[in-house]
Amino acid sequence: MASLKNTYDYIVVGAGSAGCVLANRLSEDPENSVLLVEAGPADSSVFLKMPSAFAHAMNSWKYDWNYIGDPEPYLENRQLSCPRGRVLGGSSSINAMCFVRGHRLDFDCWAKATGFKYWAYNDCLPYFKKLETFSGGASEFRGGSGPVSVIAPQFSNILCDVFARASSEVGYPWNPDTNGVQQEGFGLMDQMIRDGTRESGSTAYLKPVRQRNNLTIMCGSSVTKVSMQNKCARGVELRINGSIRLIRAARETILCAGSINSPKLLMLSGIGPAQHLNQLGIEVIQNLSGVGRNLQDHRNVNVKYEQYIIHI
């Protein structure tokens, strides 16, 4: 276990994709002391390294938060799982390694709707290119020297080729690079794989810098709340081996705990809808109605069909 100090310049909560990047970038300056906190274990298991074993990792109680949704009234009240990584690398250590940037129109619409002009696709594209080393080489839309290894997959099953031909026959375009100039159409998804093993936020951004003296990585420790003073974050309360310890941040406390646990921590810290916090007996520090709401996620649902043949 890492030796903890009482104060760090930066505390990063959650060692998922965002947390690993921030820990890397912030610790580039040797004058910055950085603490990276992860509730789960290290990503040392062979099942996390094997691309073909992703289903095992995704359904593991050791590496997954194992969140389950509420009963769905239009699915006969079935409850759907919501995998979220609980390990160094976060969900990038248990997912299917698909590398999907998203549609350029989504970025442009977000920029227009919010007024944050730098979220437009053309403003984000240089950073997309900067983060990847694409197996197909650098181009106008792809990067060739970034920390994340991205490969363009080849047909691995004869049915893939059959499906590709079928999509074209019914008038849909076949897209050889869904992260390139055009996102629409049918095509194979790029994957985050390096030399036959999984590439994650941890392997790409954390592994190369783990020996930095100014970077402390704490696994197996949960943040219970953000320590607040006069509506300013001053650090975190950390549960270590059953006891709570206050660790202070001299400069910033950064929540990178994911789309579920980050708002949860905010609410536990008194930041969120006042009515909901009052019902739970949590002192309201800042009434923010949007915290913990309006999550839009993409579900990956397997659909099975049963065929009945009736002989007349």
CORDA-V568478 format. One record per residue. N is the residue number from 1. RES is the residue in one letter. SS is DSSP state (H for helix, E for strand, C for the rest). PSI is psi in whole degrees, 0 to 359 (* if undefined). Layout:
BEGIN
n: {N/N}
res: {RES/RES}
ss: {SS/SS}
psi: {PSI/PSI}
END
This chain:
BEGIN
n: {1/2/3/4/5/6/7/8/9/10/11/12/13/14/15/16/17/18/19/20/21/22/23/24/25/26/27/28/29/30/31/32/33/34/35/36/37/38/39/40/41/42/43/44/45/46/47/48/49/50/51/52/53/54/55/56/57/58/59/60/61/62/63/64/65/66/67/68/69/70/71/72/73/74/75/76/77/78/79/80/81/82/83/84/85/86/87/88/89/90/91/92/93/94/95/96/97/98/99/100/101/102/103/104/105/106/107/108/109/110/111/112/113/114/115/116/117/118/119/120/121/122/123/124/125/126/127/128/129/130/131/132/133/134/135/136/137/138/139/140/141/142/143/144/145/146/147/148/149/150/151/152/153/154/155/156/157/158/159/160/161/162/163/164/165/166/167/168/169/170/171/172/173/174/175/176/177/178/179/180/181/182/183/184/185/186/187/188/189/190/191/192/193/194/195/196/197/198/199/200/201/202/203/204/205/206/207/208/209/210/211/212/213/214/215/216/217/218/219/220/221/222/223/224/225/226/227/228/229/230/231/232/233/234/235/236/237/238/239/240/241/242/243/244/245/246/247/248/249/250/251/252/253/254/255/256/257/258/259/260/261/262/263/264/265/266/267/268/269/270/271/272/273/274/275/276/277/278/279/280/281/282/283/284/285/286/287/288/289/290/291/292/293/294/295/296/297/298/299/300/301/302/303/304/305/306/307/308/309/310/311/312}
res: {M/A/S/L/K/N/T/Y/D/Y/I/V/V/G/A/G/S/A/G/C/V/L/A/N/R/L/S/E/D/P/E/N/S/V/L/L/V/E/A/G/P/A/D/S/S/V/F/L/K/M/P/S/A/F/A/H/A/M/N/S/W/K/Y/D/W/N/Y/I/G/D/P/E/P/Y/L/E/N/R/Q/L/S/C/P/R/G/R/V/L/G/G/S/S/S/I/N/A/M/C/F/V/R/G/H/R/L/D/F/D/C/W/A/K/A/T/G/F/K/Y/W/A/Y/N/D/C/L/P/Y/F/K/K/L/E/T/F/S/G/G/A/S/E/F/R/G/G/S/G/P/V/S/V/I/A/P/Q/F/S/N/I/L/C/D/V/F/A/R/A/S/S/E/V/G/Y/P/W/N/P/D/T/N/G/V/Q/Q/E/G/F/G/L/M/D/Q/M/I/R/D/G/T/R/E/S/G/S/T/A/Y/L/K/P/V/R/Q/R/N/N/L/T/I/M/C/G/S/S/V/T/K/V/S/M/Q/N/K/C/A/R/G/V/E/L/R/I/N/G/S/I/R/L/I/R/A/A/R/E/T/I/L/C/A/G/S/I/N/S/P/K/L/L/M/L/S/G/I/G/P/A/Q/H/L/N/Q/L/G/I/E/V/I/Q/N/L/S/G/V/G/R/N/L/Q/D/H/R/N/V/N/V/K/Y/E/Q/Y/I/I/H/I}
ss: {C/C/C/C/C/C/E/E/E/E/E/E/E/C/C/C/H/H/H/H/H/H/H/H/H/H/C/C/C/C/C/C/C/E/E/E/E/C/C/C/E/C/C/C/C/H/H/H/H/E/H/H/H/H/H/H/H/H/C/C/C/C/C/E/C/C/E/E/C/C/C/E/H/H/H/C/C/E/C/C/E/E/C/C/E/C/E/C/C/H/H/H/H/C/C/C/C/E/E/C/C/C/C/H/H/H/H/H/H/H/H/H/H/H/C/C/H/H/H/C/H/H/H/H/H/H/H/H/H/H/H/E/E/E/C/C/C/C/C/C/C/C/C/E/C/C/C/E/E/E/E/C/C/C/C/C/C/H/H/H/H/H/H/H/H/H/H/H/H/C/C/C/C/E/C/C/C/C/C/C/C/C/C/C/C/E/C/C/C/E/E/C/E/E/C/C/E/E/C/C/H/H/H/H/H/H/H/H/H/C/C/C/C/C/E/E/E/E/C/C/C/E/E/E/E/E/E/E/E/C/C/E/E/E/E/E/E/E/E/E/C/C/E/E/E/E/E/E/E/E/E/E/E/E/E/C/C/H/H/H/H/H/H/H/H/H/H/H/C/C/E/E/C/H/H/H/H/H/H/C/C/C/C/C/C/E/E/C/C/C/C/C/C/C/C/C/C/C/C/C/C/C/C/C/C/C/C/C/C/C/C/C}
psi: {139/148/124/138/170/337/139/157/313/136/121/120/113/120/46/203/312/316/321/319/313/319/320/308/317/326/0/326/113/347/345/130/130/131/124/119/128/130/329/186/181/161/53/351/143/332/339/340/333/115/322/352/15/329/326/315/321/334/19/135/342/325/1/141/343/48/141/133/168/161/133/114/333/7/36/38/23/152/130/141/154/85/133/127/137/71/161/129/346/220/338/350/353/357/187/10/18/133/102/115/325/170/138/326/329/314/316/321/321/316/319/319/326/340/0/85/334/2/359/156/314/335/329/333/317/329/325/316/324/329/344/151/104/135/336/359/163/149/191/331/353/149/155/3/29/174/340/124/121/128/145/113/152/164/125/356/140/335/335/316/322/317/320/315/321/319/322/324/332/10/4/139/144/125/111/344/95/351/12/222/331/134/341/156/179/142/166/143/137/157/150/92/139/117/41/2/160/137/128/177/326/313/327/319/330/315/317/345/11/340/1/132/337/6/122/125/121/107/161/26/133/137/124/330/163/132/120/144/116/46/18/138/126/1/200/154/122/127/117/116/41/349/155/132/135/123/126/149/118/333/301/146/122/119/119/41/10/173/346/310/335/309/328/315/322/315/320/337/2/14/112/195/120/317/317/317/321/321/330/0/26/128/130/117/318/122/108/107/336/347/127/9/168/24/129/113/157/129/140/102/127/130/127/140/143/126/131/129/119/122/126/*}
END
